[in-house]
Amino acid sequence: MILRVFGGAFARACALGMLLGGFGMSLSSTAEESTVARTNGPTALRIGLLLDMSSGSAEVYKDRQQAFELAIKHVNEGGGVFGLPVAIAVGDSKADPETAVAAARSLVEIDGVHAIVGPNASVNALPVAERVIGPAAIPTISFSATSPALTTVADNGFLFRTALSDVSQGPVLARLVRELGFDNVGLLHVDDPWGRGLAAAFEAAWDGPLRAVPVDRDQTGFLAALHESASGRAQALVVVAFEAAALAMVRESIDNGVYDNFVFGSAAKRASLVRFLGGDRLGNMYGTGPASAPESAASAAWEAAHAAEYGALPVLAYVKETYDATIALALALAAQAAGRLDGAAIRDQLHAVGSSPGVVVIAGPKGVADGLRILAEGGEIDYEGASGSMDWDESGDLLRGHVGIWRFTEDEGVEEVRAVAFEN
């Protein structure tokens, strides 16, 4: 566990807040008992970050952790929550459901967090929602778990997402493949909740010949699967896999003459792929992923703040979504009266702060400070995030958003092409 606060005065205030706040209850307690433990007087807010930091790409988790920390900084510079700075605790979920459950349980029982940002992977989010955050009544927002299976997970309504479900990405991916001139494709997808969900959404929207082949999440060699997917004279390969697997699939395809055209799902949006394989091979190959609303004032404010803090803007997916998840939870907690940290009430406040009516406040330091001030004065807000609308349905899914189309460039970069609007 890592505990951080920002600034010396904030650190002292947060330490006092933690003493006032006590510790989280065991998950063997009822959700009601867990809520009571968090409502006995003013307490420093603690938000946990649950992220794969061991088995995933360091480039990916660094960008997302920085977005999380930037959000905490903006909240604390804006006055904090209940006049106290927000503290953070970080859990490493790894790429393993049982490890993720143990890390989430530690955040709740040991670190006493009041809310969680994460997990990042659908395969981890499903058991964490069912076994930890639902029973403990801990409001949680995942920024990148996009499996459609999460819409109906038994979470008691405590899991939200700042990323669209892949029911939105699948049709855009199918349309992109058609626009690129392919009418017969192969599909390799990782056989886990995310891979199955996006593959199913793609297949439902695809009307041409298709050979879809699932591959094990830990698989390292793909030649047999590649040949099987290409056996119907496929013209291109649709890749629904994480970074290492996507790299191996493309490399084996090219080296063995199976495919030389590829279209990618969101998890392959990594500059490392085109840097490793070369712009001469992957340049002008396209993919889909999350996108912020075009010409968004909130996105522009966030980009200015991120550039001022860290320099260059991130090119990877789900960074703005991480920031928005953190801010939304802080605002929902700040909307509680007299420092009352009631899990069910906070869950309900997420719906309130993310939609009208209310004063529109946007991402970035000024917008966050305005939102905290308005809530402290008893007003209502409508938070517009850096990634888009935070208007959720009863399942915690976004009602609207954008799916992006991007491409690898010949100079070994990643370029955003356009955003496609989606409304549920």
C-alpha positions as CSV (number, residue, x, y, z in Angstrom):
1,M,0.0,0.0,0.0
2,I,1.2,3.5,-0.8
3,L,-0.3,6.5,0.9
4,R,0.2,10.0,-0.5
5,V,-1.0,13.5,0.2
6,F,0.1,16.7,-1.5
7,G,1.9,19.5,0.4
8,G,3.2,19.7,4.0
9,A,0.1,21.4,5.4
10,F,-2.1,19.0,3.6
11,A,-0.1,16.1,4.9
12,R,-0.6,17.2,8.5
13,A,-4.3,17.8,8.0
14,C,-4.7,14.5,6.3
15,A,-2.9,12.7,9.0
16,L,-5.3,14.3,11.5
17,G,-8.2,13.3,9.2
18,M,-7.1,9.7,9.1
19,L,-7.0,9.6,12.9
20,L,-10.5,11.0,13.0
21,G,-11.7,8.7,10.3
22,G,-10.8,5.4,11.9
23,F,-10.5,2.2,9.8
24,G,-12.7,0.4,7.3
25,M,-14.9,-2.5,8.4
26,S,-14.4,-6.1,7.5
27,L,-16.3,-7.3,4.4
28,S,-18.0,-9.8,6.6
29,S,-19.9,-6.8,8.0
30,T,-23.1,-5.8,6.2
31,A,-23.0,-2.9,3.8
32,E,-25.1,-1.0,6.4
33,E,-22.5,-1.6,9.1
34,S,-19.7,-0.6,6.7
35,T,-21.5,2.6,5.9
36,V,-22.0,3.5,9.7
37,A,-18.2,3.0,10.2
38,R,-17.6,5.8,7.6
39,T,-20.2,8.3,9.0
40,N,-19.1,9.0,12.6
41,G,-18.0,12.6,12.3
42,P,-15.8,14.6,9.9
43,T,-13.1,12.5,8.3
44,A,-10.4,13.0,5.6
45,L,-11.6,11.4,2.3
46,R,-9.5,8.5,1.1
47,I,-9.7,7.4,-2.5
48,G,-8.0,4.2,-3.6
49,L,-6.5,3.5,-7.0
50,L,-6.7,-0.1,-8.1
51,L,-4.4,-0.6,-11.1
52,D,-2.3,-3.3,-12.7
53,M,1.2,-2.1,-12.1
54,S,3.2,-5.3,-12.2
55,S,2.2,-7.2,-15.3
56,G,1.0,-4.4,-17.5
57,S,2.9,-1.8,-19.5
58,A,4.8,0.7,-17.3
59,E,4.0,3.4,-19.9
60,V,0.3,2.7,-19.5
61,Y,0.1,2.6,-15.7
62,K,2.4,5.7,-15.3
63,D,0.1,7.8,-17.5
64,R,-3.0,6.7,-15.6
65,Q,-1.5,7.1,-12.2
66,Q,-0.4,10.6,-13.1
67,A,-3.9,11.4,-14.2
68,F,-5.2,10.1,-10.9
69,E,-2.7,12.2,-8.9
70,L,-3.4,15.3,-11.0
71,A,-7.1,15.0,-10.1
72,I,-6.2,14.7,-6.4
73,K,-4.0,17.7,-6.7
74,H,-6.8,19.8,-8.3
75,V,-9.3,18.7,-5.6
76,N,-6.9,19.6,-2.8
77,E,-5.9,22.9,-4.4
78,G,-9.6,23.6,-4.7
79,G,-10.1,23.3,-0.9
80,G,-10.3,19.6,-0.5
81,V,-13.4,17.8,0.7
82,F,-15.0,18.9,4.0
83,G,-12.1,21.3,4.3
84,L,-9.6,18.5,4.5
85,P,-7.2,17.3,1.7
86,V,-7.9,14.0,0.0
87,A,-5.5,11.1,0.8
88,I,-4.8,8.2,-1.6
89,A,-4.0,4.6,-1.3
90,V,-2.7,2.5,-4.2
91,G,-3.3,-1.2,-4.8
92,D,-1.7,-3.4,-7.4
93,S,-4.3,-5.6,-9.0
94,K,-1.9,-7.3,-11.5
95,A,-3.5,-9.3,-14.3
96,D,-5.1,-11.7,-12.0
97,P,-8.7,-11.7,-10.6
98,E,-7.8,-13.2,-7.2
99,T,-5.0,-10.7,-6.7
100,A,-7.3,-7.9,-7.7
101,V,-9.9,-9.0,-5.1
102,A,-7.2,-9.2,-2.4
103,A,-5.9,-5.8,-3.3
104,A,-9.4,-4.3,-3.3
105,R,-10.2,-5.9,0.0
106,S,-7.0,-4.5,1.5
107,L,-7.9,-1.0,0.2
108,V,-11.3,-1.3,2.0
109,E,-10.4,-3.2,5.2
110,I,-6.8,-1.9,5.9
111,D,-6.6,1.5,4.2
112,G,-10.2,2.4,4.9
113,V,-10.8,4.0,1.5
114,H,-14.2,5.6,0.9
115,A,-14.2,5.1,-2.9
116,I,-12.1,3.4,-5.5
117,V,-10.8,4.3,-9.0
118,G,-10.4,1.2,-11.0
119,P,-9.9,-1.7,-11.6
120,N,-8.5,-1.1,-15.1
121,A,-9.3,-4.6,-16.5
122,S,-12.7,-6.2,-17.0
123,V,-11.5,-9.6,-15.9
124,N,-10.6,-8.0,-12.5
125,A,-13.6,-5.6,-12.3
126,L,-16.2,-8.4,-12.4
127,P,-15.1,-10.3,-9.3
128,V,-14.1,-7.1,-7.4
129,A,-17.6,-5.7,-8.0
130,E,-19.3,-8.9,-6.9
131,R,-17.1,-9.8,-3.9
132,V,-15.8,-6.5,-2.6
133,I,-17.3,-3.2,-3.5
134,G,-20.9,-4.4,-3.7
135,P,-20.9,-6.0,-0.2
136,A,-18.9,-3.2,1.3
137,A,-20.9,-0.4,-0.3
138,I,-17.8,1.3,-1.7
139,P,-18.6,3.6,-4.7
140,T,-16.2,2.6,-7.5
141,I,-15.5,4.0,-11.0
142,S,-13.5,2.0,-13.5
143,F,-11.9,4.1,-16.2
144,S,-11.1,1.3,-18.7
145,A,-13.1,-1.8,-17.9
146,T,-15.3,-1.9,-21.0
147,S,-16.8,-5.4,-21.1
148,P,-20.6,-5.4,-21.7
149,A,-20.8,-8.1,-18.9
150,L,-20.2,-5.3,-16.3
151,T,-23.6,-3.8,-17.1
152,T,-25.4,-6.6,-15.3
153,V,-22.8,-7.6,-12.7
154,A,-24.2,-8.1,-9.2
155,D,-22.6,-5.0,-7.6
156,N,-25.5,-3.5,-5.7
157,G,-25.2,-0.5,-8.0
158,F,-21.8,0.6,-6.8
159,L,-19.7,0.2,-10.0
160,F,-19.7,3.0,-12.5
161,R,-17.6,3.6,-15.6
162,T,-16.1,6.6,-17.3
163,A,-15.4,4.5,-20.4
164,L,-18.1,3.5,-22.7
165,S,-19.2,-0.2,-22.8
166,D,-17.8,-2.0,-25.8
167,V,-21.4,-2.3,-27.2
168,S,-20.4,1.1,-28.6
169,Q,-17.0,0.3,-29.9
170,G,-17.9,-2.9,-31.8
171,P,-20.1,-1.2,-34.5
172,V,-17.5,1.5,-35.0
173,L,-14.8,-1.1,-35.4
174,A,-16.9,-3.0,-37.9
175,R,-17.6,0.2,-39.9
176,L,-14.0,1.1,-39.9
177,V,-13.0,-2.3,-41.4
178,R,-15.5,-1.7,-44.1
179,E,-14.3,1.8,-44.8
180,L,-10.8,0.4,-45.2
181,G,-12.0,-1.7,-48.1
182,F,-12.1,-5.2,-46.4
183,D,-15.2,-7.4,-46.6
184,N,-13.7,-10.7,-45.4
185,V,-11.6,-10.7,-42.2
186,G,-10.1,-12.9,-39.5
187,L,-10.4,-12.0,-35.9
188,L,-8.2,-13.0,-33.0
189,H,-9.4,-12.0,-29.5
190,V,-8.2,-12.7,-26.0
191,D,-10.6,-15.2,-24.3
192,D,-11.6,-13.1,-21.3
193,P,-14.5,-10.8,-20.5
194,W,-13.1,-7.8,-22.4
195,G,-12.0,-9.8,-25.5
196,R,-15.2,-11.8,-25.7
197,G,-17.3,-8.7,-25.2
198,L,-15.6,-6.6,-27.9
199,A,-15.4,-9.5,-30.3
200,A,-19.2,-10.2,-29.9
201,A,-20.0,-6.5,-30.4
202,F,-17.9,-6.5,-33.6
203,E,-19.5,-9.8,-34.9
204,A,-23.0,-8.5,-34.2
205,A,-22.3,-5.4,-36.4
206,W,-20.3,-7.2,-39.1
207,D,-22.1,-8.6,-42.2
208,G,-19.3,-10.2,-44.1
209,P,-17.3,-13.5,-43.9
210,L,-15.5,-13.8,-40.6
211,R,-13.3,-16.4,-38.9
212,A,-13.1,-15.5,-35.2
213,V,-10.6,-17.4,-33.1
214,P,-10.3,-17.0,-29.3
215,V,-6.8,-17.2,-27.7
216,D,-5.8,-17.8,-24.1
217,R,-5.0,-14.7,-22.1
218,D,-1.5,-16.1,-21.3
219,Q,-0.8,-17.5,-24.7
220,T,2.5,-16.4,-26.4
221,G,2.5,-18.1,-29.8
222,F,-0.3,-17.5,-32.3
223,L,0.7,-19.1,-35.6
224,A,-1.9,-21.9,-35.6
225,A,-4.7,-19.4,-34.6
226,L,-3.6,-17.0,-37.3
227,H,-3.7,-19.7,-40.0
228,E,-7.2,-20.8,-38.7
229,S,-8.5,-17.2,-38.8
230,A,-7.1,-16.7,-42.3
231,S,-8.4,-20.0,-43.7
232,G,-11.5,-18.4,-45.3
233,R,-9.3,-16.1,-47.5
234,A,-9.4,-13.2,-45.1
235,Q,-8.0,-10.0,-46.4
236,A,-7.1,-8.5,-43.0
237,L,-6.8,-9.4,-39.3
238,V,-8.8,-7.7,-36.6
239,V,-6.7,-7.7,-33.4
240,V,-8.5,-7.7,-30.1
241,A,-5.7,-8.2,-27.7
242,F,-3.4,-6.5,-25.2
243,E,-0.1,-5.0,-26.0
244,A,2.3,-8.0,-25.8
245,A,-0.1,-10.4,-27.5
246,A,-1.0,-7.9,-30.2
247,L,2.7,-7.4,-30.9
248,A,3.3,-11.1,-31.2
249,M,0.2,-11.6,-33.4
250,V,1.3,-9.0,-35.9
251,R,5.0,-10.0,-35.9
252,E,4.1,-13.7,-36.5
253,S,1.6,-12.7,-39.2
254,I,4.1,-10.7,-41.1
255,D,7.1,-13.0,-40.6
256,N,5.0,-16.0,-41.9
257,G,3.1,-14.2,-44.6
258,V,-0.3,-14.8,-43.1
259,Y,-1.5,-11.2,-43.0
260,D,-0.1,-7.8,-43.9
261,N,-3.2,-5.7,-43.1
262,F,-4.4,-5.2,-39.5
263,V,-7.2,-3.3,-37.7
264,F,-7.0,-2.9,-33.9
265,G,-9.2,-2.7,-30.9
266,S,-8.5,-0.2,-28.1
267,A,-5.9,-2.2,-26.1
268,A,-3.4,-2.2,-29.0
269,K,-3.3,1.6,-29.1
270,R,0.4,1.6,-28.1
271,A,3.2,3.5,-29.8
272,S,5.5,0.7,-28.7
273,L,3.9,-1.6,-31.4
274,V,4.8,0.7,-34.3
275,R,8.1,1.6,-32.8
276,F,9.0,-2.1,-32.5
277,L,7.7,-3.2,-35.9
278,G,8.4,0.0,-37.8
279,G,6.4,2.6,-39.5
280,D,7.0,1.0,-42.8
281,R,5.0,-2.1,-41.6
282,L,2.4,-0.6,-39.4
283,G,2.1,3.0,-40.7
284,N,-1.4,3.8,-41.8
285,M,-2.9,0.8,-39.9
286,Y,-6.0,1.9,-38.0
287,G,-7.8,1.1,-34.8
288,T,-10.6,2.2,-32.5
289,G,-10.7,3.3,-28.9
290,P,-12.1,6.0,-26.5
291,A,-12.3,9.6,-27.5
292,S,-13.2,12.9,-25.9
293,A,-15.9,15.1,-27.3
294,P,-14.6,17.2,-30.2
295,E,-14.0,20.9,-29.4
296,S,-14.7,20.3,-25.7
297,A,-13.9,23.1,-23.3
298,A,-13.4,20.5,-20.5
299,S,-10.9,18.5,-22.6
300,A,-9.0,21.7,-23.5
301,A,-8.8,22.8,-19.9
302,W,-7.6,19.4,-18.8
303,E,-5.0,19.2,-21.6
304,A,-3.6,22.6,-20.5
305,A,-3.4,21.5,-16.9
306,H,-1.8,18.2,-17.8
307,A,0.8,19.9,-20.1
308,A,1.6,22.4,-17.3
309,E,2.1,19.6,-14.8
310,Y,3.8,16.9,-16.9
311,G,4.9,18.4,-20.2
312,A,3.8,16.4,-23.3
313,L,0.2,15.1,-23.5
314,P,-0.4,11.4,-23.2
315,V,-1.3,9.5,-26.4
316,L,-2.5,6.3,-24.7
317,A,-6.2,5.4,-24.0
318,Y,-8.2,6.0,-20.8
319,V,-6.0,8.7,-19.3
320,K,-8.7,11.4,-19.3
321,E,-11.1,8.8,-18.1
322,T,-8.9,8.1,-15.0
323,Y,-8.9,11.8,-14.1
324,D,-12.7,12.1,-14.5
325,A,-13.4,9.0,-12.4
326,T,-11.3,10.5,-9.6
327,I,-12.9,14.0,-9.8
328,A,-16.5,12.6,-10.0
329,L,-16.0,10.5,-6.8
330,A,-14.5,13.5,-5.0
331,L,-17.4,15.7,-6.1
332,A,-20.0,13.1,-5.1
333,L,-18.4,12.8,-1.7
334,A,-18.2,16.6,-1.3
335,A,-22.0,16.7,-2.0
336,Q,-22.7,14.9,1.3
337,A,-23.8,17.1,4.1
338,A,-21.7,17.7,7.2
339,G,-19.0,15.2,6.3
340,R,-21.3,12.3,6.0
341,L,-19.6,9.5,4.1
342,D,-22.5,7.1,3.3
343,G,-21.7,4.7,0.5
344,A,-25.3,4.4,-0.8
345,A,-25.8,8.2,-0.7
346,I,-22.5,8.8,-2.4
347,R,-23.5,6.3,-5.1
348,D,-26.7,8.3,-5.7
349,Q,-24.8,11.6,-5.7
350,L,-22.7,10.3,-8.6
351,H,-25.8,10.4,-10.7
352,A,-26.6,13.9,-9.4
353,V,-23.1,15.5,-10.0
354,G,-22.8,14.0,-13.4
355,S,-26.0,15.3,-14.9
356,S,-28.4,18.2,-15.0
357,P,-29.8,20.1,-13.3
358,G,-27.0,22.1,-11.8
359,V,-24.3,24.6,-12.7
360,V,-22.0,23.2,-15.4
361,V,-18.4,22.8,-14.1
362,I,-15.6,21.4,-16.2
363,A,-12.4,19.5,-15.8
364,G,-9.3,21.3,-14.8
365,P,-8.3,23.2,-11.6
366,K,-10.7,26.1,-11.9
367,G,-13.7,23.9,-12.8
368,V,-13.0,21.5,-10.0
369,A,-12.6,24.4,-7.5
370,D,-15.8,25.9,-8.7
371,G,-17.6,22.6,-8.3
372,L,-16.3,22.1,-4.7
373,R,-17.3,25.6,-3.8
374,I,-20.8,25.3,-5.2
375,L,-21.4,22.0,-3.4
376,A,-20.1,23.4,-0.1
377,E,-22.6,26.2,-0.5
378,G,-25.4,23.7,-0.9
379,G,-25.8,24.1,-4.7
380,E,-26.0,21.6,-7.5
381,I,-23.5,21.0,-10.3
382,D,-23.3,19.1,-13.6
383,Y,-19.7,18.0,-14.1
384,E,-18.5,17.8,-17.7
385,G,-15.4,15.7,-17.8
386,A,-12.2,15.8,-19.8
387,S,-13.3,12.7,-21.6
388,G,-16.9,13.7,-22.0
389,S,-20.3,13.5,-20.3
390,M,-20.6,11.9,-16.8
391,D,-24.3,11.2,-17.2
392,W,-24.8,7.6,-16.1
393,D,-27.7,5.2,-16.4
394,E,-29.0,3.0,-13.5
395,S,-26.3,0.4,-14.3
396,G,-23.5,2.9,-14.0
397,D,-22.9,3.0,-17.8
398,L,-22.5,6.2,-19.6
399,L,-25.5,7.3,-21.6
400,R,-23.4,9.0,-24.2
401,G,-19.8,9.5,-25.3
402,H,-17.5,9.1,-28.3
403,V,-15.5,6.3,-29.9
404,G,-12.3,7.4,-31.5
405,I,-10.6,6.2,-34.7
406,W,-6.8,6.4,-34.7
407,R,-3.9,5.3,-36.8
408,F,-0.3,4.4,-36.5
409,T,1.9,6.8,-38.5
410,E,4.9,6.1,-40.7
411,D,7.1,8.1,-38.3
412,E,6.2,5.6,-35.6
413,G,3.6,7.6,-33.7
414,V,-0.1,7.4,-33.0
415,E,-2.5,9.9,-34.5
416,E,-6.1,10.6,-33.7
417,V,-8.3,10.7,-36.8
418,R,-11.9,11.4,-35.7
419,A,-14.5,10.8,-33.1
420,V,-17.8,9.1,-33.6
421,A,-20.7,10.1,-31.3
422,F,-22.5,7.4,-29.4
423,E,-25.8,7.7,-27.4
424,N,-27.4,4.8,-25.5
